[in-house]
Amino acid sequence: MDHQPQIETMAVNPARPENSRALRWKSFYKKLAKNKAALAGAFIILVFALLAIFAPLIAPHNPSTFDLPNKLQPPSSDNWLGTDDKGRDILSRILYGSRISLVVGILSTILGALVGIILGIVSGYYGKWVDTLIMRICDVLLAFPGILLALAIVSVLGASTTNVIIAVAFYAIPTFARIVRGSTLTVKKLEYIDAIKAMGARDTRIIFRHILPNIMSPIIVQSTLYIASAIITASALSFLGMGTKPPTPEWGTMLAQGRSYVAQAPHLTIFPGLVILLVVVGFNLFGDGLRDALDPRSKK
């Protein structure tokens, strides 16, 4: 009878991390709801996501139809944002271009995060020579500016939307790997992880059931912030002619096509540039809000 309370305590202890996670998520939602900047960022993201999804229904014109007699027209009732050098409606091209830019940003982030998470957990959990090898490779990749590394990869693979996703995702891998490694090293030292190991749990169960759920906060924040960076990088590649090829509507391509008419028709570059700015600001505001809400040291 004297040992019964100890047995019950040992049975309850493994569940405490899950209960703690539930409390943290409740606190997270409360903090996020109070952050007006984060809500503004979420609203911007939601608006552009809806515009991308319903672009065929919202776009007033076909984004690829030439109308040469009406080229370089300023904003009007027929073309709210004007027309480009081939008479195509800029608003329609921006709406369809949001599909490509958001898909490239999100898919490249997901791809880079998946590979980075695996490498980071393996590096932090097993340590030793595995940790050294993975981290040295990451250091080499991080030594190059993101746009230059992406440009080099696209130059080898060829210019296309798919290759842009691969190139942008490739640069995300070392960033996620280092973040996940640091978080894994912290969680791995907790007492309940030692208790689970003593009970004979397999490494895969410990990693995916007990470590990964407890390190999701920095991963979520980094993913949100990296989407903004991925959109800028993808637009830069398209602007340099190494990304999505014309006549496919893409924001970076639209900027490149409009730079020759900056003095004559500045709206060709102003509106795509403003859209890129808005989306990037939206993701950054939301990412900053997530970071503040998920930070256990934040008391606001």
HUMO-V330391 format. One record per pair of residues at least 6 apart in sequence whose C-alpha atoms are under 6 Angstrom apart, sorted by the first residue. I is the first residue (numbers start at 1). J is the second residue. If there is no record, write none. Layout:
I|J + I|J
This chain:
28|293 + 28|294 + 31|293 + 32|293 + 37|285 + 38|285 + 38|286 + 38|289 + 41|282 + 41|285 + 41|286 + 42|286 + 44|282 + 45|282 + 52|98 + 52|99 + 55|95 + 55|96 + 59|92 + 61|92 + 63|92 + 63|93 + 65|88 + 66|86 + 66|87 + 66|88 + 67|87 + 68|86 + 68|87 + 70|87 + 71|83 + 71|84 + 71|85 + 71|86 + 71|87 + 72|83 + 72|84 + 72|85 + 73|82 + 73|83 + 74|82 + 75|81 + 75|82 + 81|90 + 81|91 + 82|90 + 83|89 + 83|90 + 93|249 + 97|249 + 97|250 + 97|251 + 101|231 + 104|165 + 105|227 + 105|230 + 105|231 + 106|227 + 108|165 + 108|168 + 108|169 + 109|169 + 111|169 + 112|169 + 112|170 + 112|172 + 112|173 + 113|176 + 116|173 + 116|176 + 116|177 + 117|177 + 117|180 + 119|177 + 120|177 + 120|180 + 120|181 + 121|181 + 123|130 + 123|131 + 124|181 + 124|184 + 124|185 + 138|174 + 150|167 + 150|168 + 153|167 + 159|242 + 159|243 + 160|243 + 160|244 + 161|243 + 161|244 + 164|243 + 183|215 + 221|287 + 221|290 + 221|291 + 224|287 + 225|284 + 225|287 + 228|280 + 228|283 + 235|252 + 237|243 + 238|244 + 238|252 + 238|253 + 239|252 + 239|253 + 239|256 + 251|272 + 255|269 + 258|268 + 258|269
